[in-house]
Amino acid sequence: MKQIILNTLILFATLVASAQTDQYKFRRVDISNGLSNNQVTSFLHDKTGFIWIGTSSGLNRYDGYSFKVFKNDANDTLSIANSEVTQMFMDHEGKLWLLYHEGFNCIFDPVTEKATTDHPLFHKQVPINKQFITDMLVDKKGNLWISNSQTGLYHYNVATDELSLLPVNPNDAKLLSSSNISSMAVDSEGCLWICNQHGVVEKIDSETFRVIERVRVLNASEVGDAPYLNMFIDNDDDIWIYATNYMRGVYYYSCNAKVMRHFTSESTQWHITNNNVCCIEQDDFGLIWVGIDHGGINLIDKNNLKCLQLSHNVYDPMSLSHNSVKAMYKDNIGRI
């Protein structure tokens, strides 16, 4: 489960090809603009153009000009169950599944602006264990995938209304090797990849539910006591894995070259400013943006694997507002 906090919402104004820190300018949006809380945890962009922002105190809908805030109301059973939102997912119907630090929060309908803690998928023959949901995504066919840290990977076929739990057998190369799924991502061909808590990533055939590729990215000693591994797949279909709050740095695996690189603050060859990596994005120029707690933003150029740091400058109001960067999101016009 991704636990991510950002001290203020920062909208990146201009992307530039040249990697000079003074050419990266940020516009700040915070509580003075109507944001419910400066500890931002997560972002979603819906089909109508709204940006949904989870914070430690409230769910925010942003239209680019103003905010509408949704919080728990003890006198309203249809308000969100808890005002703390640590992560959000959007399902096939456009509803928001909200998590908080103890697990499942509620499901929020942006149309009716009402929330519920129930869902038909919780009552199927193979019901979803809602308390340990770690990730959710909709594939190119409009079907829903839900990962769970305890029970595995679920697939919901919207057309047939059928919910399936993928089989697990560590001794069968064509089946998932573990039920402890941490995160998911989709590559450029629309194929689903999952990352389990044991440092293994697996590519899934969405038709047969069979594993068609398996890579052990981290060994047991590298995983250590990190309960959740987050995965990001870049535009080259290469894999980046990190464990927020567990000081592991970030692991970069080139699928074509079959080569692993480990970026840490101790490394002189693949250096980043701090090992507490919290989020990753890729800009329209191919640079990898690594958000780090007390390390600012590290820009990694995949051509030479060199890193450039963007950090807070007290004398520059258009620099980062803080060096703890724990949530990032790229919108549909390339702004981060």
Beta strands, then each sheet from edge to edge (+ up, - down):
strand 1: 9-14
strand 2: 25-29
strand 3: 40-45
strand 4: 51-55
strand 5: 58-62
strand 6: 67-70
strand 7: 87-90
strand 8: 96-100
strand 9: 103-109
strand 10: 114-116
strand 11: 133-138
strand 12: 144-148
strand 13: 152-157
strand 14: 162-165
strand 15: 181-186
strand 16: 192-196
strand 17: 200-204
strand 18: 211-216
strand 19: 230-233
strand 20: 239-242
strand 21: 250-254
strand 22: 259-263
strand 23: 277-282
strand 24: 288-292
strand 25: 296-301
strand 26: 306-310
sheet 1: 1+ 2-
sheet 2: 3+ 4- 5+ 6-
sheet 3: 7+ 8- 9+ 10-
sheet 4: 11+ 12- 13+ 14-
sheet 5: 15+ 16- 17+ 18-
sheet 6: 19+ 20- 21+ 22-
sheet 7: 23+ 24- 25+ 26-
end
